[in-house]
Amino acid sequence: MSSDANYIDPNKVYFSMDDLTLETDEGPLTLKMGAWIRQDPVRIHKLIIKDKILKVDQFEVLDPLVSKLRRADPEYFKKFMGLRLVIDYPGYGSGIVAKIPFENDPVGFYKWWRKGKHEDKVYLSPGNQFRLFQKVSMMDPKMVLKRDLELLK
């Protein structure tokens, strides 16, 4: 566990104006939660989601943090969002959550994602890739690329 756990009150739910002390290269630094979100959004997000040592208010801290992540670190944001990411997908007027075509139209999603070269648009975990390749290989075996079939063996 990181040394940040020493500074975080596990019984407290943090709001944007609450002080939070974290370890930095220069030593401990205390900032308002809102300032931490602007200064180091990925670190704050990891403390909440991955390490689960920081509890925050959903509306005042987490929602703005997720919005900030999209701009601050698009790759991290894409991995975190996975199939919850809103994408432009053929046949839908505006953006749609990636999970919908992934679940409802696996063959079409596979075509769009893999063959349409949109892998950079949606991060699929290895488990979700396996599920997708498996579904598509059952529905339309000729569609699946050889390298993806290898993963199913």
C-alpha positions in Angstrom: 0.0 0.0 0.0 1.3 3.5 -0.8 2.4 5.9 1.9 -0.6 8.0 0.9 -2.7 5.7 3.2 -1.0 7.4 6.1 -2.6 10.7 5.2 -6.1 9.6 4.1 -8.8 9.3 6.7 -10.5 6.0 5.8 -13.7 7.1 7.6 -14.1 10.4 5.8 -15.9 11.1 2.5 -13.9 13.9 0.8 -15.6 16.9 -0.9 -13.9 19.3 -3.3 -13.1 21.9 -0.5 -11.6 19.3 1.9 -7.9 19.3 2.5 -6.0 16.2 1.5 -2.3 15.6 2.2 -0.4 13.3 -0.1 3.3 12.3 -0.5 5.1 14.1 -3.3 8.7 14.1 -4.5 9.2 17.2 -2.3 7.6 15.6 0.7 4.0 15.8 2.1 1.8 18.3 0.3 -1.7 19.5 1.4 -4.1 20.8 -1.2 -7.9 21.1 -1.5 -9.4 18.0 -3.1 -10.4 20.2 -6.1 -6.8 21.3 -6.5 -5.6 17.7 -6.4 -8.1 16.8 -9.2 -6.6 19.5 -11.4 -3.0 18.7 -10.5 -2.9 14.9 -10.5 -6.3 13.4 -11.7 -4.9 9.9 -12.5 -3.3 9.5 -9.1 -6.5 10.6 -7.3 -8.6 8.3 -9.5 -6.3 5.3 -8.7 -6.6 6.1 -4.9 -10.4 5.9 -5.3 -10.9 3.1 -7.8 -7.9 0.9 -7.7 -6.5 1.2 -4.1 -9.9 1.9 -2.7 -8.4 4.0 0.2 -10.0 7.3 -0.7 -13.7 7.9 -0.4 -15.2 10.9 -2.2 -18.5 12.5 -3.0 -19.9 11.2 -6.3 -21.2 14.5 -7.6 -18.7 17.0 -6.2 -15.5 15.0 -6.7 -15.8 11.8 -8.8 -17.9 13.1 -11.7 -15.6 16.2 -12.3 -12.6 13.9 -11.8 -13.8 11.5 -14.5 -14.4 14.4 -16.9 -10.9 15.7 -16.1 -9.3 12.3 -16.8 -10.6 12.3 -20.4 -8.5 15.3 -21.2 -5.6 14.7 -18.8 -4.8 11.1 -19.8 -7.0 9.8 -22.7 -5.4 6.4 -22.7 -5.9 5.9 -19.0 -9.5 7.1 -19.3 -10.2 4.7 -22.2 -8.9 1.7 -20.3 -10.9 2.7 -17.2 -14.1 3.2 -19.2 -13.8 0.1 -21.4 -17.2 -0.8 -22.8 -18.8 2.1 -20.9 -17.2 4.5 -23.3 -19.5 6.4 -25.7 -18.5 5.8 -29.3 -19.7 6.7 -32.8 -21.0 3.4 -34.2 -22.6 2.9 -37.6 -26.4 2.8 -37.5 -26.8 5.0 -34.5 -27.5 8.7 -34.9 -25.2 10.0 -32.1 -22.8 8.4 -29.6 -23.7 5.1 -28.0 -22.2 3.2 -25.1 -19.9 0.6 -26.6 -21.4 -2.2 -24.5 -24.7 -2.0 -26.5 -23.3 -3.1 -29.9 -20.8 -5.4 -28.2 -23.6 -7.3 -26.6 -26.4 -6.9 -29.2 -24.4 -7.1 -32.4 -21.1 -8.9 -31.8 -20.4 -9.6 -35.4 -21.0 -6.0 -36.4 -19.0 -4.8 -33.4 -16.1 -7.1 -34.3 -16.2 -5.8 -37.9 -16.1 -2.2 -36.7 -13.6 -2.7 -33.9 -11.1 -5.1 -35.4 -11.5 -5.1 -39.2 -12.6 -1.4 -39.3 -9.4 -0.6 -37.4 -11.1 1.1 -34.4 -9.2 -0.8 -31.7 -7.9 2.6 -30.6 -11.5 3.8 -29.9 -12.5 1.2 -27.3 -10.3 -0.7 -24.9 -11.4 -4.3 -24.6 -9.9 -6.2 -21.7 -8.5 -9.7 -22.5 -11.6 -11.2 -21.1 -13.9 -9.1 -23.2 -11.8 -9.8 -26.3 -12.1 -13.5 -25.6 -15.9 -13.2 -25.2 -16.2 -11.2 -28.4 -14.1 -13.6 -30.4 -16.0 -16.6 -29.0 -19.4 -15.1 -29.9 -18.3 -14.1 -33.4 -16.7 -17.5 -34.1 -20.0 -19.2 -33.2 -22.2 -16.8 -35.2 -19.9 -16.2 -38.3 -16.7 -18.3 -38.1 -15.3 -17.0 -41.4 -15.4 -13.5 -40.0 -12.8 -14.1 -37.3 -9.2 -13.3 -38.1 -6.7 -16.1 -37.7 -4.8 -14.3 -34.9 -8.0 -13.9 -32.9 -8.9 -17.6 -33.4 -5.5 -18.5 -31.9 -6.6 -16.9 -28.6 -9.6 -19.1 -28.5 -7.6 -22.3 -28.6 
